[in-house]
Amino acid sequence: MTAACTTLARTFAPRRTSLRALAALSLAGALWGHTALAQDQPQMNLQRVELTAGMHRIDAQVAATPQERQTGLMHRKEMPQHEGMLFVFEQPAQQCFWMKNTLLPLTAAFVADDGTIVNLADMKPQTLDSHCSTKPVRYVLEMNQGWFAKKGIQPGAKLAGTPFGRK
């Protein structure tokens, strides 16, 4: 039994919690421990959305929950050139990213609600350097480093797709 489950079991035991309830707590702890171990693996099965940047198509995984955003592109060894990850936040705010456990060099596009790229930041793998939006944004699109530069996409350019209300 994990330490968290042991603590929960001690908390509930004085109240004569049934063996079934303790078994459920133990199972929950085992699953929680399994989830913690699974965080060392890349997340490959997130929902996807198609975006465009001018004539360029982007197949983006969507990281919308706190856990999905926290894991991001960590532990990935490769990513196709037309793929990326779109981080979606509940409210516009200054968003800051780092590259802990991220093996690929990436460029982050900080994106306003209407799809306008506010700023771009090149990020080195496995560093704790902070890369932040220059204005409050709800979206951050990470692509392989150099993708935006190779396509001539700069701040002020607009992305299109359902998250931005345009197809």
Buried (B, 14 or more C-beta within 10 A) or exposed (E): BBEEBEEBBEEBEEEEBEEEBBEEBBEBBEEEBEEEEEEEEBBEEBEEBEBBBEEBEBEBBBBBEEEBBEBBBBBBEEBEEEBBBBBBBEEBEEBEBBBEBBBBBBBBBBBBEEBBBBBBBEBEEEEEEEBBBEBBBBBBBBBBBEBBEEBEBEEEBBBBBEBBEEE
